[in-house]
Amino acid sequence: AGRPPTEVIDTPGVRAFGLPRVPARELARLFPECRGHGDCRFSDCAHRAEPGCAVTAALEGGGVGADRYAAYLRLYAELEGAAPSRDAIRPGGRGKTRPGGVRR
């Protein structure tokens, strides 16, 4: 199977999309690539550098794409920081920001 098709979304008036507030430890459930590789040694595995991680073993064996794993690591680091995104708080901005950085 090849890569899924890429889609462009035209959203007039929307300047940015953001992540929903997902705890970093729950991010793996949003990545299908992190499922179906067996159990990790530790139940609280973050799939980064823990010994006995089934996801990093699948990465090394080619069962998880390097680009998708890199995206997972970037998002994990962003969520772990837990700082509000620049779109979530805008001094002097109009309206309120919905979860995920979408303004109303």
N, C-alpha and C positions, 0 to 999 in steps of 0.2 A: 504494500500500500504506500502510496506517495504522500506528500504533504497535503493537508487540507487546503482548500482554496482560500485565498485572501479576499476579504470584502472591504470596500471603502464605504464609510457611513457619512452621509451629508447631514450635518446637524446645524442649520442656520441659527446663529445666536448663542450657541453653546461653545465656550472657549476651551474647556478642558473636561476630561473625564477622569475620575479618580477611582481608587479602590474602595470597596465597601469596608467598613471597619471590621476586619476579620482578625482575630488574634493570630499572631505569627505561627503559633503551634497548630492552628487549624488549616493553614494554607495548603498543606499536602492534599487534603480532601478535595480541593478545587483543581488539582492536577491529575488527570486520569493516568498519566505516566507513572505516578507514584503508587498506583494500586496494582495488585496482581503479581507481585514479585516475591510473595512469601512474607513471613513475619520478620521484623527486625529483632535484634537481640533485646533491645530495651523498648518498653511500651511507650515511653515518651520521646522516642527518637525524632529528631528534627530533620533527619536525612541530609546532614551536612558533613560532619567529620566523625560521627560516632562509630565505634567499632561494632561490627556485626550488622551494619545497616543494609537491608535488602535493596534499597533504592540505589545507593552508591555502587553496590555490587552489580546491579542491572546496568548502571551507567557504564561501568568498566567492561561489561560483557556485550554492550551494544543494544541492550533492551530498552534503554532510555536515551533519547536524543540529547546530545551535548548542548544544543541551543536552548532546548526546553528546560534542561536542568539549570543552565545559567540564568534563564529568566526566573525560575523558582528561587534561586539564591538571591537575586537582586530584589525580588519582591519580599522575600523573607527579611532581608536586611532593612528594607524600607518599613515594613510593618513592625519590626523589632524596635526601631527608633521611636515609634509612636508619637512623633511630633506632628502637630497638625500640618497638613499640606498648605502650600502658599495660597491655594484656591479656597481653602476652608475658612480662612480668616483674611479679610481684606479691609484694612482701615478705610472708613469713609465709603465703603461699597454699598450699593443699593440691594435691598432684598436680603433674604437669608440663603444660606448654603445648605442644600439637602445632603444627606449622607452620600459620600462618594464624590463630593465636590461639584455637584450640579446645582447651579443657581436657579432660583425661581423668581 
